[in-house]
């Protein structure tokens, strides 16, 4: 499983961090494909903080773009993997928590992004978010 938790608030160069972590996940995915395994790519942005659902969507989308770029560089076929993106939520400490409807709409919008549409298989974790 190619999983990378990203605490984007603690890094001065968030773009570099996303690129670096995406590359590690892509390398793991490439190794899985060489072993005739289906890689599960799970780029996860941590929920800690006071950020809004809109900001969380932006960071998650940027993270996915970095991961897809790294997968391309490592020649991992998006069609031959499972994508398990995080839900799109408000930060745990955000005073205005997103509704269930907003979370569902944000997640669906995330799956409609450019790279996500090329992944025919996506996994959804339906557990509690707290």
C-alpha positions as CSV (number, residue, x, y, z in Angstrom):
1,X,0.0,0.0,0.0
2,X,1.3,3.4,-0.9
3,X,0.2,5.7,1.9
4,X,1.5,9.1,2.8
5,X,0.1,11.2,5.5
6,X,0.8,14.9,4.9
7,X,0.8,17.5,7.6
8,X,1.0,20.5,5.2
9,X,0.9,23.1,8.0
10,X,4.3,22.1,9.4
11,X,6.4,22.5,6.3
12,X,7.7,25.8,5.0
13,X,7.9,24.4,1.5
14,X,4.6,22.5,1.2
15,X,5.0,22.1,-2.6
16,X,8.4,20.4,-2.1
17,X,7.0,18.2,0.7
18,X,4.0,17.1,-1.5
19,X,6.4,16.3,-4.4
20,X,8.8,14.3,-2.2
21,X,6.0,12.3,-0.5
22,X,4.3,11.7,-3.9
23,X,7.5,10.4,-5.3
24,X,7.9,7.9,-2.4
25,X,4.3,6.7,-2.9
26,X,4.8,6.4,-6.6
27,X,8.0,4.4,-6.2
28,X,6.2,2.0,-3.9
29,X,3.4,1.6,-6.4
30,X,5.9,0.9,-9.2
31,X,7.4,-1.8,-7.1
32,X,4.0,-3.3,-6.4
33,X,3.2,-3.4,-10.1
34,X,6.5,-5.1,-10.8
35,X,5.5,-7.8,-8.3
36,X,2.1,-8.2,-10.1
37,X,0.2,-6.5,-7.2
38,X,-2.4,-3.8,-7.5
39,X,-1.1,-0.7,-5.7
40,X,-3.4,1.1,-3.4
41,X,-2.5,4.8,-3.5
42,X,-3.7,6.6,-0.4
43,X,-2.4,10.2,-0.3
44,X,-3.9,11.5,2.9
45,X,-4.0,15.1,4.1
46,X,-4.3,15.3,7.9
47,X,-7.5,16.8,9.4
48,X,-5.8,18.6,12.3
49,X,-6.2,22.4,12.3
50,X,-8.7,25.1,11.9
51,X,-8.9,25.1,8.1
52,X,-12.2,25.3,6.2
53,X,-13.5,22.6,3.9
54,X,-12.6,24.8,0.9
55,X,-9.0,25.0,2.0
56,X,-8.8,21.3,2.7
57,X,-10.2,20.6,-0.8
58,X,-7.5,22.9,-2.3
59,X,-4.7,21.1,-0.4
60,X,-6.0,17.7,-1.2
61,X,-6.3,18.5,-4.9
62,X,-2.7,19.8,-4.9
63,X,-1.6,16.7,-3.2
64,X,-3.3,14.4,-5.7
65,X,-1.8,16.4,-8.6
66,X,1.6,15.9,-7.1
67,X,1.0,12.2,-6.6
68,X,-0.3,11.7,-10.1
69,X,2.7,13.5,-11.5
70,X,5.0,11.2,-9.6
71,X,3.1,8.1,-10.7
72,X,3.5,9.3,-14.3
73,X,7.2,9.8,-13.8
74,X,7.5,6.3,-12.4
75,X,5.4,4.9,-15.2
76,X,2.6,3.6,-13.0
77,X,-0.6,3.2,-14.9
78,X,-3.4,5.0,-13.2
79,X,-5.8,2.5,-14.8
80,X,-4.0,-0.4,-12.9
81,X,-4.2,0.9,-9.4
82,X,-6.7,1.7,-6.6
83,X,-7.1,5.3,-5.5
84,X,-8.1,5.9,-1.9
85,X,-8.2,9.7,-1.3
86,X,-9.2,11.2,2.0
87,X,-12.6,12.7,2.6
88,X,-12.8,16.4,2.2
89,X,-13.6,17.9,5.6
90,X,-13.2,21.0,7.8
91,X,-10.3,20.9,10.2
92,X,-10.9,19.2,13.5
93,X,-10.7,22.6,15.3
94,X,-12.6,24.6,12.7
95,X,-15.4,26.5,14.4
96,X,-17.6,26.0,11.3
97,X,-17.8,22.3,10.6
98,X,-19.0,21.2,7.1
99,X,-22.3,19.4,6.8
100,X,-22.6,15.8,5.7
101,X,-23.9,17.1,2.3
102,X,-20.9,19.4,1.9
103,X,-18.5,16.6,2.7
104,X,-20.2,14.3,0.2
105,X,-20.1,17.0,-2.5
106,X,-16.5,17.8,-1.8
107,X,-15.5,14.2,-2.1
108,X,-17.4,13.7,-5.4
109,X,-15.8,16.9,-6.7
110,X,-12.4,15.5,-5.8
111,X,-13.1,12.4,-7.8
112,X,-14.0,14.5,-10.8
113,X,-10.6,16.2,-10.9
114,X,-8.3,15.6,-13.9
115,X,-6.2,12.7,-12.6
116,X,-8.8,11.1,-10.5
117,X,-11.1,10.5,-13.5
118,X,-8.4,8.3,-15.0
119,X,-8.5,5.9,-12.1
120,X,-11.4,3.5,-12.8
121,X,-11.3,2.2,-9.2
122,X,-11.5,4.3,-6.1
123,X,-11.9,3.1,-2.5
124,X,-14.0,4.9,0.1
125,X,-13.5,4.6,3.8
126,X,-16.9,5.2,5.4
127,X,-15.7,5.2,9.0
128,X,-16.0,8.1,11.4
129,X,-13.9,11.1,10.7
130,X,-12.9,11.9,14.3
